[in-house]
Amino acid sequence: MAHLTGTVLIAMTVGAFAVGQPHELQGDRLESHTRLHLVVASKPPFVLDVDSGRVTRLESVGNTLDVVGVSSDAAVVVAEPGSPVTNKRLWVVRSATTTPSPIGDGRDVAVAGGGAGVWVTRLVSRKHCALLRIGIDGRRSAARAIPCAWIIGSAGTLGLVVHRTRIIDPRTQQKVFGSKQGVLAVAGRRVLLAGGVSNTPGYRFTLLNTVTAARHRFAWPSILAGFDAPAVDPRGRFIAIPFADPSWHNTGRQVLDVWVLDTATARLTHLPGTPAYVSLKRTSIAWTHDGRLVLLGENDERAFVGVWRDGQKRLSLKTVRLPAREGASDAFAPIG
């Protein structure tokens, strides 16, 4: 693929968006036939059966640093290593069983295409690192040497995002895309780029089609100034963009606001029920493989699961009981 470094065929500016003030999270009742299980980071991690409310602790895993959804029925849990200088431990959790299976270790993890496994960087020695693919069955590809300075942020159809400025083909290590703007997300062959200076009025997002080089530019849609990592629909169409404020108008109340970008139409949709008061350190979002956006979070009164699909006018909500979530990560992955 030819490198794209700034060609513009179409430019479209989307103006300011009218949004309401923060409020308590509201929505319709979530019916008990979601068939969702959420693999949740904690110490130890646990699996929440959304329909029954049952929680199963994964005691053998230990402190979880991240959870990555790999396929509709499998997630990879990234656990704390035995010592600070070793690679992190990787486990697979499947929807058919709550018994985690170890598949190896590594430093950075990104989902490989087709739900077959994950790309993993490994620290081989103090000066040598490698990139390999580990399947959810534990099978490994041949390891390829890479610079230890590589930091993998995410993956998509185009390849691995490295240092948020370029996309690398993991098989050849060749750059297929580069931009001085930060790469925020990759959805199919479209790339969401940052623009301007973050957290200031006028900060913009740009959606770039790497096939046609068409660009769509967006004004900052949220009333909140803070920005969090986007979540990409596994099918490559939607990007959920979360915004956050750790102390709304210096009240000490934390607020989450979510907008969903349809990359096929360049349409931004405000997630129903937001902006809402939540505990930011205990609230996050993730997509299912059938196109549902899931919120798992807490506020001052309850823990909750929210589910939304494109076209719904209201968020579907359910109150749940969760164990005390310990550790620094709020990540989770929905599986069938």
Secondary structure, 3 states (H helix, E strand, C coil): CCCCCCCCCCCCEECCCCCCCCECCCCEECCCCCCCEEEECCCCCEEEECCCCCEEECCCCCCEEEEEEEECCEEEEEECCCCCCCCEEEEEEECCCCCCEEEEEECEEEECHHHCEEEEEEECCCCCEEEEEEECCCCECCCEEECCCCCEEEEECCEEEECCCEEECCCCCCEEEECCCCEEEEECCEEEEEECCCCCCCCEEEEEECCCCCEEEECCCCCCCEECCCEECCCCCEEEEEEEECCHHHCCCCEEEEEEEECCCCEEEECCCCCEECCHHHCEEEECCCCEEEEEEECCCCEEEEEEECCCCCCEEEEECCCCCCCCCCCEEEEC
